[in-house]
């Protein structure tokens, strides 16, 4: 569960020291990154999800950063993810519209809320797409520009790293030929680092 939100979210590194903008930020998954269908069947199970980008705003009332690289891999063949119905589905985030994505949190949102949307934070919002390759059959899904992915922040209590939790965020079909699932739900948690060491939400 997320800790009680700060009224003015700020990213610190090390804890208590406000991180300056322009810093390279990396994010690594905690546990498995899952995509399930609406019946909770696991479509993809990825053991590694790596994101990287740059911190662009950290004012004390707003945190923003652009994600410029995203890879999801697993223990399937050729480093692909695994699944309940498909042995080695390949997950490609950021297709079609592509990267970057904007990750942001501010004191105008709900307590502990974070959002991810398509496009740079300085640009108009657009949808986020990802592709699922099932051995030559490509399934394409999107999250609308009007519906950013919503997650929760874990703030620094007793040295707790900066963590973002994403739970059951729905992606709708763009192109889903058989046997693609009609819709998918994303579940993942990731921790943020600067220069290889943990950052914090204070």
Backbone as ProteinMPNN parsed JSONL, in Angstrom:
{"seq_chain_A": "XXXXXXXXXXXXXXXXXXXXXXXXXXXXXXXXXXXXXXXXXXXXXXXXXXXXXXXXXXXXXXXXXXXXXXXXXXXXXXXXXXXXXXXXXXXXXXXXXXXXXXXXXXXXXXXXXXXXXXXXXXXXXXXXXXXXXXXXXXXXXXXXXXXXXXXXXXXXXXXXXXXXXXXXXXXXXXXXXXXXXXXXXXXXXXXXXXXXXXXXXX", "coords_chain_A": {"N_chain_A": [[0.851, -1.2, 0.0], [0.413, 2.291, -0.657], [2.156, 4.929, 1.012], [1.058, 7.678, 3.129], [0.296, 10.487, 1.164], [2.491, 13.135, 0.171], [1.665, 16.573, 0.418], [2.866, 18.171, -1.423], [4.343, 16.798, -3.929], [7.653, 15.581, -4.466], [10.672, 14.558, -6.041], [13.405, 13.019, -4.595], [16.967, 12.639, -4.162], [19.959, 11.932, -2.804], [17.626, 10.642, -0.272], [15.655, 13.299, 0.911], [17.093, 15.266, -0.412], [16.447, 17.441, -2.954], [16.056, 16.386, -6.251], [17.665, 17.586, -9.121], [16.463, 18.807, -12.316], [16.824, 17.306, -15.607], [18.235, 15.082, -15.014], [19.153, 11.694, -15.665], [16.849, 9.12, -15.507], [16.079, 5.882, -14.361], [13.958, 3.0, -14.426], [13.018, 0.041, -12.847], [11.399, -3.097, -12.843], [9.473, -4.454, -10.105], [8.991, -7.609, -8.95], [6.851, -9.58, -11.108], [5.78, -8.404, -14.313], [2.578, -8.258, -15.483], [0.164, -9.137, -17.967], [-3.181, -9.555, -18.334], [-6.253, -11.197, -19.343], [-9.736, -10.173, -19.391], [-10.879, -12.079, -17.846], [-9.067, -12.704, -15.98], [-7.109, -14.471, -16.802], [-3.703, -15.195, -17.379], [-2.009, -13.603, -19.859], [0.493, -12.589, -20.68], [3.598, -12.926, -19.031], [6.081, -11.205, -17.733], [9.391, -11.112, -16.73], [11.188, -9.074, -16.562], [11.083, -5.591, -16.792], [12.138, -2.75, -18.125], [12.565, 0.71, -17.942], [13.571, 3.913, -19.141], [14.631, 7.353, -19.008], [14.236, 10.923, -18.739], [14.246, 13.324, -16.134], [12.122, 16.05, -16.1], [10.719, 18.014, -14.734], [10.498, 19.165, -11.402], [9.252, 20.504, -9.097], [8.321, 20.659, -6.509], [5.643, 20.861, -6.306], [4.939, 19.506, -8.49], [5.925, 16.695, -10.377], [7.571, 15.609, -13.265], [8.477, 13.516, -15.983], [10.067, 12.251, -18.946], [9.701, 9.215, -20.58], [11.865, 7.462, -22.562], [12.731, 5.035, -23.427], [11.688, 1.645, -23.414], [11.472, -1.675, -22.437], [10.24, -4.992, -22.376], [10.862, -8.124, -21.136], [11.485, -11.705, -20.752], [11.481, -15.147, -19.627], [11.014, -16.739, -21.79], [11.536, -18.129, -25.137], [14.209, -16.647, -26.982], [14.4, -14.564, -25.203], [11.864, -13.594, -24.778], [8.665, -12.839, -23.195], [6.575, -15.01, -21.144], [3.56, -17.058, -21.087], [0.168, -18.1, -20.239], [-1.304, -19.28, -22.28], [0.197, -18.945, -24.552], [3.45, -19.758, -25.502], [5.821, -18.142, -25.774], [5.235, -15.201, -25.955], [5.947, -12.117, -27.557], [6.395, -8.955, -26.263], [5.962, -5.653, -27.161], [6.354, -2.524, -26.165], [5.241, 0.848, -26.826], [4.766, 0.951, -29.607], [3.716, 1.932, -32.978], [2.439, 4.839, -32.339], [4.598, 5.14, -30.737], [7.401, 5.906, -28.504], [8.19, 9.102, -26.896], [6.856, 8.56, -23.519], [4.949, 10.264, -21.036], [5.477, 10.571, -17.618], [3.931, 11.518, -14.65], [3.222, 13.356, -11.627], [1.287, 15.3, -9.439], [0.181, 17.889, -7.122], [-2.44, 18.387, -7.717], [-3.704, 16.101, -8.312], [-5.316, 13.023, -7.219], [-4.622, 11.847, -3.851], [-1.423, 10.341, -3.62], [-1.377, 9.653, -6.308], [-0.174, 8.739, -9.57], [0.444, 9.302, -13.061], [0.59, 8.01, -16.402], [1.049, 8.816, -19.732], [0.788, 9.01, -23.362], [3.274, 10.661, -25.414], [5.549, 13.489, -24.999], [5.865, 15.231, -21.856], [5.598, 17.925, -22.271], [4.073, 18.102, -24.487], [0.976, 17.719, -26.382], [-1.305, 15.33, -25.104], [-1.299, 11.891, -26.118], [-2.378, 8.621, -27.252], [-1.257, 5.521, -25.731], [0.333, 2.751, -27.075], [0.749, -0.826, -27.396], [2.26, -3.829, -28.684], [1.586, -7.288, -29.157], [3.163, -10.114, -30.021], [2.355, -13.132, -31.305], [3.901, -15.356, -32.356], [4.053, -14.665, -35.151], [1.517, -13.666, -35.504], [0.136, -10.585, -34.889], [-1.032, -8.72, -32.21], [-2.632, -5.75, -31.392], [-2.89, -3.127, -29.082], [-4.347, -0.354, -27.237], [-4.197, 2.503, -25.062], [-6.298, 5.094, -24.436], [-5.729, 8.565, -25.29], [-7.177, 10.226, -23.703], [-7.409, 8.845, -21.399], [-5.204, 8.42, -19.231], [-2.772, 6.05, -18.04], [-3.191, 5.081, -14.737], [-1.639, 5.112, -11.573], [-0.231, 4.38, -8.296], [1.803, 6.082, -5.901], [4.543, 5.228, -3.781], [5.558, 6.774, -0.972], [8.417, 8.184, 0.781], [8.98, 6.649, 3.661], [10.766, 5.905, 6.336], [12.989, 5.327, 4.709], [11.983, 4.212, 2.345], [12.106, 3.264, -1.014], [11.444, 5.118, -4.093], [8.548, 4.134, -5.572], [6.299, 3.065, -8.094], [3.076, 1.857, -8.487], [1.052, -0.007, -10.636], [-2.144, -1.067, -11.373], [-4.319, -3.308, -12.834], [-4.905, -1.867, -15.308], [-6.702, -1.018, -18.102], [-6.265, -1.925, -21.487], [-7.462, -1.335, -24.697], [-8.671, -3.0, -27.736], [-6.959, -2.51, -30.85], [-6.163, -3.815, -33.177], [-6.98, -7.048, -33.404], [-6.676, -9.918, -34.447], [-7.752, -13.377, -34.564], [-5.719, -15.588, -32.663], [-5.905, -13.499, -30.756], [-6.36, -11.981, -27.531], [-9.305, -10.12, -26.629], [-9.207, -7.795, -25.038], [-6.822, -6.324, -22.765], [-5.34, -6.272, -19.489], [-3.085, -4.388, -17.578], [-0.626, -4.99, -15.129], [1.813, -3.826, -13.025], [4.761, -3.009, -11.1], [7.238, -0.612, -10.358], [10.503, 0.587, -9.503], [12.265, 3.656, -9.0], [15.386, 5.026, -10.052], [18.405, 6.992, -9.841], [21.391, 7.432, -11.44], [22.02, 4.818, -10.809], [21.39, 4.411, -8.158], [18.919, 4.371, -5.536], [16.047, 6.477, -5.838], [13.672, 8.744, -4.245], [10.282, 9.441, -3.238], [9.268, 12.257, -1.681]], "CA_chain_A": [[0.0, 0.0, 0.0], [1.17, 3.531, -0.673], [2.15, 5.702, 2.242], [0.298, 8.919, 3.029], [0.902, 11.342, 0.156], [2.921, 14.493, 0.465], [0.824, 17.582, -0.215], [3.657, 18.699, -2.526], [5.244, 15.703, -4.28], [8.969, 15.944, -4.97], [11.597, 13.427, -6.151], [14.655, 13.326, -3.916], [18.079, 11.71, -4.38], [19.411, 10.918, -1.89], [16.421, 11.049, 0.418], [15.722, 14.612, 1.522], [17.757, 16.221, -1.303], [15.643, 17.576, -4.174], [16.798, 16.052, -7.458], [17.577, 18.581, -10.173], [15.963, 18.342, -13.606], [17.847, 16.908, -16.558], [18.853, 13.828, -14.57], [18.72, 10.451, -16.293], [16.089, 8.294, -14.575], [15.776, 4.524, -14.797], [12.931, 2.309, -13.646], [13.112, -1.417, -12.947], [10.209, -3.734, -12.274], [9.488, -5.22, -8.856], [8.135, -8.749, -9.238], [6.547, -9.8, -12.51], [4.848, -7.527, -15.021], [1.56, -9.166, -16.012], [-0.967, -8.729, -18.776], [-4.212, -10.569, -18.192], [-7.508, -10.863, -20.009], [-10.752, -9.713, -18.446], [-11.221, -13.212, -16.979], [-7.862, -12.835, -15.145], [-6.13, -15.414, -17.348], [-2.439, -14.517, -17.654], [-1.634, -13.624, -21.266], [1.949, -12.474, -20.679], [4.276, -12.847, -17.737], [7.411, -10.685, -18.047], [10.203, -11.045, -15.512], [11.955, -7.83, -16.575], [10.531, -4.438, -17.494], [13.081, -1.652, -17.909], [12.213, 2.0, -18.515], [14.567, 4.943, -18.886], [14.253, 8.65, -19.544], [14.816, 12.13, -18.153], [13.418, 14.151, -15.262], [11.963, 17.365, -16.736], [10.128, 18.97, -13.787], [10.532, 18.674, -10.016], [9.093, 21.821, -8.496], [7.771, 20.609, -5.157], [4.202, 20.66, -6.489], [4.757, 18.703, -9.7], [7.033, 15.887, -10.885], [7.338, 15.126, -14.613], [9.624, 12.942, -16.671], [9.773, 11.61, -20.22], [10.242, 7.876, -20.796], [12.328, 7.384, -23.948], [13.046, 3.645, -23.75], [10.911, 0.684, -22.625], [11.602, -3.051, -22.914], [9.656, -6.037, -21.541], [11.444, -9.409, -21.517], [11.167, -12.777, -19.818], [12.221, -16.408, -19.683], [10.633, -17.475, -22.985], [12.554, -18.209, -26.171], [14.754, -15.368, -27.458], [14.213, -13.543, -24.177], [10.488, -13.101, -24.741], [7.876, -13.149, -22.008], [5.862, -16.284, -21.203], [2.134, -16.877, -20.886], [-0.611, -19.3, -19.936], [-1.8, -19.88, -23.515], [1.202, -18.792, -25.592], [4.686, -20.099, -24.808], [6.81, -17.066, -25.758], [4.737, -13.982, -26.594], [6.846, -10.964, -27.532], [5.698, -7.715, -25.908], [6.678, -4.461, -27.639], [5.691, -1.279, -25.771], [5.608, 2.045, -27.568], [4.67, 0.8, -31.051], [2.843, 2.851, -33.723], [2.752, 6.2, -31.89], [5.957, 5.083, -30.211], [7.791, 6.688, -27.356], [8.227, 8.964, -25.443], [5.686, 8.666, -22.656], [5.075, 11.219, -19.927], [5.117, 10.117, -16.268], [3.802, 12.732, -13.859], [2.44, 13.392, -10.388], [1.239, 16.666, -8.916], [-0.727, 18.019, -5.987], [-3.807, 18.52, -8.193], [-4.243, 14.754, -8.49], [-5.718, 12.334, -5.995], [-3.477, 11.488, -3.016], [-0.554, 9.234, -4.043], [-1.621, 9.263, -7.698], [0.752, 9.007, -10.663], [-0.174, 9.045, -14.352], [1.452, 7.818, -17.566], [0.308, 9.029, -20.982], [1.64, 9.087, -24.523], [3.823, 11.966, -25.755], [6.322, 14.194, -23.979], [5.045, 15.991, -20.902], [5.408, 19.271, -22.811], [3.272, 17.991, -25.697], [-0.406, 17.268, -26.252], [-1.406, 13.909, -24.773], [-1.754, 10.957, -27.132], [-2.568, 7.293, -26.707], [-0.139, 4.597, -25.586], [0.059, 1.466, -27.721], [1.735, -1.896, -27.34], [1.978, -4.963, -29.558], [1.816, -8.63, -28.646], [3.445, -10.99, -31.163], [2.094, -14.523, -30.953], [4.477, -16.231, -33.358], [3.648, -14.271, -36.491], [0.243, -12.958, -35.405], [0.35, -9.397, -34.064], [-2.185, -8.135, -31.528], [-2.303, -4.358, -31.096], [-3.773, -2.568, -28.06], [-4.084, 1.061, -26.954], [-4.8, 3.244, -23.966], [-6.702, 6.36, -25.028], [-5.073, 9.79, -24.831], [-8.039, 10.827, -22.679], [-7.396, 7.958, -20.234], [-3.836, 8.045, -18.869], [-2.578, 4.964, -17.08], [-3.126, 5.622, -13.386], [-0.999, 4.274, -10.577], [-0.049, 4.993, -6.985], [3.165, 6.283, -5.448], [4.94, 4.927, -2.408], [6.41, 7.863, -0.519], [9.542, 7.799, 1.635], [8.768, 6.489, 5.097], [11.796, 4.994, 6.816], [13.92, 4.933, 3.663], [11.307, 3.477, 1.277], [12.429, 3.738, -2.363], [10.36, 5.628, -4.939], [7.908, 3.024, -6.285], [5.009, 3.318, -8.731], [2.283, 0.635, -8.643], [-0.006, 0.063, -11.645], [-3.01, -2.22, -11.122], [-5.485, -3.577, -13.682], [-5.177, -0.773, -16.228], [-7.261, -1.654, -19.288], [-5.903, -1.55, -22.849], [-8.514, -1.785, -25.606], [-8.125, -3.515, -28.995], [-6.832, -1.746, -32.086], [-6.194, -4.869, -34.18], [-6.88, -8.281, -32.622], [-7.087, -11.122, -35.169], [-7.696, -14.611, -33.794], [-6.334, -15.822, -31.356], [-5.588, -12.408, -29.82], [-7.378, -11.594, -26.549], [-10.036, -8.916, -27.027], [-8.71, -6.679, -24.241], [-5.82, -6.752, -21.793], [-5.138, -5.463, -18.292], [-1.679, -4.306, -17.202], [-0.252, -4.895, -13.716], [3.26, -3.773, -12.822], [5.318, -2.08, -10.124], [8.637, -0.334, -10.671], [11.203, 1.498, -8.61], [13.032, 4.656, -9.739], [16.777, 5.23, -9.639], [19.228, 8.013, -10.501], [22.798, 7.041, -11.348], [22.161, 3.476, -10.273], [21.003, 4.327, -6.753], [17.487, 4.61, -5.357], [15.444, 7.783, -5.625], [12.586, 8.706, -3.26], [9.209, 10.423, -3.269], [9.229, 12.846, -0.332]], "C_chain_A": [[0.883, 1.244, 0.0], [1.086, 4.222, 0.676], [1.338, 6.967, 2.035], [1.01, 9.906, 2.123], [1.385, 12.645, 0.747], [1.975, 15.46, -0.229], [1.527, 18.185, -1.42], [4.669, 17.64, -2.94], [6.561, 16.215, -4.851], [9.827, 14.68, -5.006], [12.917, 13.829, -5.522], [15.682, 12.231, -4.165], [19.363, 12.39, -3.923], [18.196, 11.463, -1.14], [16.631, 12.381, 1.122], [16.396, 15.668, 0.675], [17.001, 16.284, -2.616], [16.511, 17.314, -5.399], [16.589, 17.119, -8.53], [17.073, 17.985, -11.48], [17.129, 18.067, -14.553], [18.52, 15.603, -16.195], [18.282, 12.645, -15.348], [18.074, 9.561, -15.234], [15.906, 6.906, -15.174], [14.72, 3.929, -13.877], [13.049, 0.818, -13.903], [11.927, -2.041, -12.235], [10.502, -4.394, -10.941], [8.517, -6.38, -9.066], [7.88, -8.853, -10.732], [5.606, -8.723, -13.051], [3.872, -8.431, -15.764], [0.586, -8.443, -16.921], [-1.973, -9.867, -18.749], [-5.416, -10.181, -19.039], [-8.548, -10.502, -18.956], [-11.295, -10.828, -17.568], [-10.064, -13.582, -16.062], [-6.928, -13.948, -15.596], [-4.862, -14.648, -17.725], [-2.07, -14.697, -19.126], [-0.121, -13.52, -21.407], [2.46, -12.307, -19.257], [5.72, -12.452, -18.045], [8.207, -10.53, -16.755], [10.996, -9.751, -15.419], [11.207, -6.773, -17.365], [11.414, -3.249, -17.146], [12.616, -0.405, -18.651], [13.351, 2.977, -18.237], [14.124, 6.243, -19.541], [14.911, 9.77, -18.771], [13.796, 12.854, -17.287], [13.342, 15.564, -15.836], [11.355, 18.419, -15.822], [10.149, 18.353, -12.392], [10.432, 19.887, -9.101], [8.721, 21.808, -7.019], [6.259, 20.536, -5.168], [3.918, 19.765, -7.688], [6.049, 17.983, -10.055], [6.657, 15.442, -12.288], [8.631, 14.557, -15.187], [9.182, 12.269, -17.952], [10.464, 10.261, -20.306], [10.604, 7.748, -22.265], [12.699, 5.972, -24.373], [12.249, 2.731, -22.836], [11.051, -0.698, -23.247], [11.005, -4.008, -21.893], [10.216, -7.371, -22.035], [11.119, -10.454, -20.455], [11.999, -14.017, -20.053], [11.807, -17.279, -20.862], [11.761, -17.503, -24.004], [12.925, -16.826, -26.673], [14.525, -14.23, -26.477], [12.828, -12.965, -24.111], [9.827, -13.431, -23.417], [7.26, -14.539, -22.158], [4.381, -16.021, -20.96], [1.429, -18.187, -20.616], [-1.043, -20.029, -21.198], [-0.768, -19.856, -24.63], [2.571, -18.915, -24.938], [5.662, -18.936, -24.709], [6.293, -15.826, -26.474], [5.748, -12.846, -26.46], [6.031, -9.706, -27.281], [6.552, -6.534, -26.356], [5.908, -3.219, -27.221], [6.113, -0.138, -26.685], [5.554, 1.904, -29.072], [3.734, 1.854, -31.639], [3.147, 4.292, -33.324], [4.14, 6.275, -31.272], [6.148, 5.852, -28.918], [8.067, 8.117, -27.828], [6.849, 8.9, -24.816], [5.989, 9.708, -21.588], [4.618, 10.549, -18.633], [5.042, 11.353, -15.39], [2.986, 12.5, -12.596], [2.431, 14.834, -9.919], [0.173, 16.766, -7.834], [-2.152, 18.374, -6.402], [-4.479, 17.186, -8.427], [-4.732, 14.204, -7.161], [-4.475, 12.008, -5.169], [-2.757, 10.255, -3.54], [-0.723, 8.836, -5.503], [-0.447, 9.623, -8.607], [0.037, 8.67, -11.963], [0.898, 8.873, -15.425], [0.585, 7.998, -18.809], [1.294, 9.094, -22.135], [2.078, 10.515, -24.81], [4.692, 12.538, -24.644], [5.393, 14.972, -23.06], [4.743, 17.396, -21.415], [4.503, 19.286, -24.029], [1.825, 17.62, -25.377], [-0.436, 15.768, -25.998], [-1.84, 13.104, -25.989], [-1.826, 9.569, -26.511], [-1.242, 6.552, -26.565], [-0.543, 3.282, -26.243], [1.133, 0.445, -27.373], [1.27, -3.038, -28.227], [2.349, -6.259, -28.853], [1.973, -9.548, -29.849], [3.316, -12.435, -30.715], [2.603, -15.446, -32.057], [3.996, -15.929, -34.76], [2.306, -13.58, -36.549], [0.437, -11.796, -34.438], [-0.965, -8.863, -33.529], [-1.781, -6.721, -31.11], [-3.358, -3.762, -30.168], [-3.392, -1.119, -27.77], [-4.791, 1.506, -25.69], [-5.054, 4.645, -24.482], [-5.928, 7.543, -24.456], [-5.868, 10.478, -23.73], [-8.061, 10.013, -21.392], [-5.965, 7.561, -19.897], [-3.833, 6.822, -17.952], [-2.446, 5.592, -15.699], [-2.498, 4.603, -12.432], [-0.907, 5.002, -9.26], [1.431, 5.056, -6.636], [3.352, 5.731, -4.047], [5.929, 5.998, -1.982], [7.392, 7.38, 0.544], [9.15, 7.832, 3.108], [9.798, 5.463, 5.571], [12.713, 4.489, 5.725], [13.301, 4.137, 2.532], [11.628, 4.089, -0.084], [11.195, 4.303, -3.063], [9.808, 4.478, -5.781], [6.591, 3.515, -6.871], [4.323, 1.971, -8.945], [1.173, 0.878, -9.665], [-0.835, -1.213, -11.537], [-4.191, -2.231, -12.073], [-5.879, -2.38, -14.56], [-5.518, -1.343, -17.605], [-6.723, -1.047, -20.579], [-6.923, -2.172, -23.799], [-7.923, -2.179, -26.965], [-8.05, -2.457, -30.086], [-6.919, -2.705, -33.268], [-5.953, -6.187, -33.463], [-7.415, -9.483, -33.425], [-7.004, -12.34, -34.261], [-6.257, -15.136, -33.809], [-6.038, -14.727, -30.33], [-6.707, -12.225, -28.799], [-8.039, -10.285, -26.961], [-9.547, -7.665, -26.303], [-7.656, -7.219, -23.282], [-5.704, -5.744, -20.657], [-3.672, -5.535, -17.885], [-1.528, -4.171, -15.699], [1.267, -4.868, -13.632], [3.599, -2.801, -11.704], [6.769, -1.852, -10.504], [9.195, 0.694, -9.706], [12.115, 2.4, -9.413], [14.427, 4.824, -9.149], [17.391, 6.372, -10.434], [20.664, 7.577, -10.333], [23.001, 5.689, -10.692], [21.814, 3.324, -8.802], [19.567, 4.826, -6.584], [17.163, 6.091, -5.207], [14.25, 7.618, -4.689], [11.53, 9.745, -3.599], [9.061, 10.969, -1.859], [8.065, 13.809, -0.21]], "O_chain_A": [[1.965, 1.248, 0.585], [0.087, 4.118, 1.387], [0.969, 7.298, 0.909], [2.207, 10.142, 2.29], [0.795, 13.191, 1.679], [1.53, 15.196, -1.346], [0.869, 18.662, -2.345], [5.755, 17.58, -2.364], [6.579, 17.17, -5.627], [9.729, 13.831, -4.119], [13.487, 14.862, -5.873], [15.339, 11.064, -4.354], [19.822, 13.329, -4.573], [17.789, 12.606, -1.35], [17.62, 12.586, 1.826], [16.298, 16.855, 0.987], [16.92, 15.282, -3.327], [17.562, 17.931, -5.573], [15.454, 17.507, -8.809], [17.237, 16.789, -11.723], [18.253, 18.522, -14.34], [19.297, 15.067, -16.985], [17.09, 12.598, -15.649], [18.672, 9.282, -14.195], [15.612, 6.773, -16.362], [14.604, 4.303, -12.71], [13.167, 0.387, -15.05], [11.504, -1.584, -11.173], [11.622, -4.834, -10.677], [7.337, -6.152, -9.334], [8.616, -8.275, -11.532], [4.752, -8.205, -12.332], [4.278, -9.267, -16.572], [0.228, -7.29, -16.683], [-1.652, -11.003, -19.099], [-5.592, -9.02, -19.408], [-8.259, -10.527, -17.76], [-12.077, -10.574, -16.652], [-10.073, -14.643, -15.439], [-6.034, -14.335, -14.843], [-4.939, -13.574, -18.322], [-1.846, -15.819, -19.581], [0.485, -14.276, -22.166], [1.848, -11.65, -18.415], [6.493, -13.263, -18.557], [7.75, -9.896, -15.805], [11.432, -9.363, -14.335], [10.749, -7.029, -18.479], [11.433, -2.796, -16.001], [12.31, -0.458, -19.842], [14.021, 2.875, -17.209], [13.349, 6.242, -20.497], [15.997, 9.607, -18.216], [12.63, 12.982, -17.658], [14.372, 16.209, -16.039], [11.464, 19.611, -16.11], [9.855, 17.17, -12.221], [11.392, 20.254, -8.423], [8.798, 22.84, -6.351], [5.647, 20.19, -4.158], [2.787, 19.318, -7.88], [7.129, 18.574, -10.038], [5.549, 14.948, -12.5], [9.725, 15.051, -14.914], [8.059, 11.773, -18.045], [11.679, 10.17, -20.125], [9.742, 7.907, -23.13], [12.956, 5.73, -25.552], [12.135, 2.987, -21.638], [10.785, -0.88, -24.435], [11.23, -3.864, -20.691], [10.067, -7.715, -23.207], [10.558, -10.142, -19.405], [13.093, -13.946, -20.613], [12.204, -18.442, -20.934], [12.834, -16.954, -23.754], [12.075, -15.942, -26.779], [14.463, -13.066, -26.873], [12.618, -11.943, -23.457], [10.357, -14.203, -22.618], [7.414, -15.173, -23.202], [3.989, -14.894, -20.66], [2.02, -19.259, -20.746], [-1.143, -21.256, -21.201], [-0.844, -20.661, -25.558], [2.836, -18.257, -23.932], [6.279, -18.75, -23.661], [6.852, -15.433, -27.499], [6.33, -12.639, -25.395], [5.079, -9.425, -28.009], [7.719, -6.424, -25.98], [4.905, -2.881, -27.85], [7.207, -0.154, -27.25], [6.226, 2.66, -29.774], [3.05, 2.573, -30.91], [4.032, 4.912, -33.914], [4.78, 7.326, -31.278], [5.202, 6.371, -28.325], [8.171, 8.345, -29.033], [5.829, 9.143, -25.461], [7.148, 9.988, -21.284], [3.508, 10.022, -18.558], [5.973, 12.158, -15.374], [2.175, 11.577, -12.513], [3.452, 15.518, -9.991], [-0.633, 15.854, -7.651], [-2.992, 18.637, -5.542], [-5.677, 17.127, -8.707], [-4.581, 14.837, -6.116], [-3.381, 11.903, -5.725], [-3.386, 9.248, -3.866], [-0.251, 7.771, -5.9], [0.189, 10.664, -8.443], [-0.876, 7.845, -11.972], [1.96, 9.494, -15.374], [-0.485, 7.401, -18.919], [2.5, 9.217, -21.918], [1.363, 11.467, -24.498], [4.587, 12.126, -23.489], [4.276, 15.325, -23.439], [3.737, 17.992, -21.03], [4.192, 20.353, -24.557], [1.498, 17.256, -24.248], [0.324, 15.018, -26.609], [-2.647, 13.567, -26.795], [-1.388, 9.365, -25.379], [-0.242, 6.905, -27.191], [-1.631, 2.765, -25.994], [2.277, 0.8, -27.09], [0.08, -3.206, -28.492], [3.292, -6.316, -28.065], [1.027, -9.74, -30.613], [4.066, -12.905, -29.86], [1.838, -16.225, -32.626], [3.576, -16.833, -35.484], [1.983, -12.959, -37.561], [0.854, -11.998, -33.297], [-1.894, -8.587, -34.288], [-0.708, -6.522, -30.539], [-4.558, -3.87, -30.421], [-2.261, -0.703, -28.022], [-5.829, 0.969, -25.303], [-4.124, 5.321, -24.922], [-5.523, 7.532, -23.293], [-5.311, 11.221, -22.922], [-8.661, 10.433, -20.402], [-5.545, 6.458, -20.248], [-4.773, 6.596, -17.19], [-1.674, 6.533, -15.515], [-2.789, 3.408, -12.483], [-1.433, 6.105, -9.111], [2.212, 4.19, -7.029], [2.434, 5.762, -3.227], [7.01, 6.118, -2.559], [7.221, 6.31, 1.128], [9.01, 8.895, 3.712], [9.7, 4.283, 5.236], [13.177, 3.35, 5.787], [14.022, 3.443, 1.814], [11.444, 5.29, -0.288], [10.06, 4.013, -2.686], [10.524, 3.914, -6.608], [5.861, 4.278, -6.239], [4.912, 1.053, -9.515], [0.44, 1.862, -9.566], [-0.291, -2.315, -11.603], [-4.973, -1.281, -12.117], [-7.029, -1.941, -14.554], [-4.718, -2.065, -18.201], [-6.72, 0.172, -20.755], [-7.214, -3.366, -23.726], [-6.822, -1.755, -27.314], [-8.944, -1.623, -30.232], [-7.643, -2.457, -34.232], [-4.854, -6.43, -32.965], [-8.487, -10.004, -33.115], [-6.256, -12.33, -33.284], [-5.625, -15.133, -34.866], [-5.933, -15.021, -29.139], [-7.882, -12.303, -29.157], [-7.398, -9.434, -27.577], [-9.482, -6.59, -26.9], [-7.601, -8.42, -23.017], [-5.933, -4.547, -20.828], [-3.085, -6.617, -17.85], [-2.197, -3.356, -15.065], [1.934, -5.783, -14.114], [2.829, -1.89, -11.398], [7.458, -2.781, -10.923], [8.48, 1.541, -9.171], [12.688, 1.963, -10.412], [14.626, 4.772, -7.936], [16.962, 6.679, -11.546], [21.121, 7.371, -9.209], [24.043, 5.441, -10.085], [21.927, 2.23, -8.249], [19.071, 5.607, -7.396], [17.882, 6.849, -4.555], [13.857, 6.496, -4.371], [11.832, 10.793, -4.17], [8.759, 10.215, -0.934], [7.865, 14.404, 0.849]]}, "name": "protein", "num_of_chains": 1, "seq": "XXXXXXXXXXXXXXXXXXXXXXXXXXXXXXXXXXXXXXXXXXXXXXXXXXXXXXXXXXXXXXXXXXXXXXXXXXXXXXXXXXXXXXXXXXXXXXXXXXXXXXXXXXXXXXXXXXXXXXXXXXXXXXXXXXXXXXXXXXXXXXXXXXXXXXXXXXXXXXXXXXXXXXXXXXXXXXXXXXXXXXXXXXXXXXXXXXXXXXXXXX"}
